[in-house]
């Protein structure tokens, strides 16, 4: 169970999370603060919160996501929040379970079509950044993929979780902050199916 018992942040971790959030915002990726795993539970600002996992700290978070550096920095001044990125705004994200995700990532690298890829160990998945509007097809179903599109969100590195922080397998800088096109993802999926 979560709840609103937020504690002041560890200064080093708070700086790291704020820095990551500001970097995403500076590259045009809207950010929203998310519940923070404090080593025991996920803490958020809602007193009646019962979610036991990462989630945006506000129920109506969509209208509050921002790329404004002053707004984003203000969220991280007093408390550590995890970092959530809305999907369906700048990009969609495809969630693929391990080990199929490793094969898809290898195929994307072989085809020289890199995209940011994060590892979310708590869920046993990798998150692949793709252009918006992706529809599920037989290729995605074959690898048990889930599309996170409009109205969704994903935790972004270095968000802490029960099984360690979400981390980059292929950082945005390594992909020149580019997002893979649907056709390139389909080619990578064809190569592994």
N, C-alpha and C positions, 0 to 999 in steps of 0.2 A: 504494500500500500504506500502511496506517496504522501501527499499532504503538503502543507505550506510551511513546514518547519525549516525554512532556509537558514543556513548559517553563513556568516561572512566567509568569503572565499579565501582559499590558500592563495597568497599573492602571486606566486609563480604560475600556478595553474590558471588563475584568473587572467594574467597577462597573455598566456599562450592561447587561451580560448578567444579572448578579445582580439588578439592579433590575427588569428585565423578568420574570425567573423569579418573584420575590417578588410582583409585581403579579398575574401569572396565578394564583399560589397563593392570594392574598388574595381573588380572585374565585371560588374554588372549582374552579379548573382544575388538576388534578394535573400536576406537573412531574417530569421526569427529565433529568439531565444527558446531553448528547450529545457525540459526537466534535467537536472544534474544528478548523476549517480555519485553519491557521497561515500561509497565504500560499503554501504549497508542497504540503501534504498534510493529510489528516484524522488528527488525533492523538487517541487514546483511551487508556484505562487497561489494555487487554488487550494483553499482550506479543505474542500470536500473531494479532492482528487483521489481516485482509486486506481488509476492506471499504474501498472507495475512494469514500466519500460520507458524508453525515451519517447517524448511527445512535446509538441509546442506548449509553452507555459500558459497560453490563453486559449480558451475554447474558440473564440472568434479571432483566430490569429491571421487569417488570410489578408485582411485589410490592414494589418499592422506590419507585415513583412516590409523590409526596407533595404535600400542601397545607400541611404544617406549616412555618411560616416559619423556625423554628430549623434544621430539617433542610435545607430548601432553601438557606438562607444558608450553611450549613456546606459544601455542595458547591462553592461559588464562592469560598471563602476563599483558597486557594492557587493555583488554576489557573483559566484561562478554559475553561469548557465552553460548548458551544452549548446551546440550550434545546429540548427535545423535549416535546410534549404527547401523552399517550396518547389514543387515540380509542376510542369505544365505552364510555366511562365516563360522561362528562358530555355529550358530543356525538360525532357522526361528522363526518368531513370529506370533501367531494367534491372531487376533483382534476380540473380541466377544463383541457385545453390551450388556449393562446392560439390564434387570436383569438376562438374561441367563448366563452371565459370572459368577455371584455369585453362581449359581447352579453348574456350571462346576468346579469352584474353590472348593466348598464344597465337590464335588465328588472326586476330586483329593486328598484332605486332608483325606477324609474317607478311600480311597484306599491306603493311605500312599505313594503317588507318587507326592511329592511336586515339584514345579518348580517355578522359579521367575515369579511373576505376578505384573504388574504395572497398575495403574488406570490413565487413560487419560480423565479427566472430560470434557475437551473442545470438545471431540468427543463422549463422553458418552459410552466409551468402556473400557475393560480391555485387557491387552496385556499379552499373555501366551507364555513363552519361550519353544520351542520344538526343537527336533533334526531336522537337515536339510533334505530337500527333501520331505516334506509333500505335498500330493496331496489332492485337494478338493474332498470330497465325500458327500453322502447324510446326514451324521451326521453333518458335518460342515455347509452345506447349511441350515439344519433345524434350526440352531441357528444364521443364517445370518453372519457367520464368514468370515473373509478375511484373507488370508495367505500372509504374507510379507516374501518373500524369496529372492533368488538371485537378486541383483541389487537394493534391497529396503533398507529401514532404519526405525528406530523407535526413538522417543524421549525417553530419559532415565531420571529417577529421578535424580536430582530435577529440571528438565527443567521447567521454568516458562511459563505459558500460560494464556490466557484471563480468564479462569475459575479456576485459581490456578495452583500450580505446579503439574507436573506428579509425582505421589508418589507410593511407593511400597505397595501393599496389602500383598504380601509375598516376602520379600527381598531375594536376592541371598544367603545371609548368612544362612537364615532359610532353604534353600534348599541345603545347602552345595555346592553352585555354580553348582548344577546339572541341567540338562536339561531333561524335560520329553520325553520319547520315544513315537513314534507314537501310538503303541498299548495301552499304558497307557492312552493317551489322548482319543483314541477311546473308551476305557472302561468307562471313565468319561462321555463322550458324550452319550454313550448308557444309562447310569444311569439317565440322565436328559431328554432324548427324549422319 
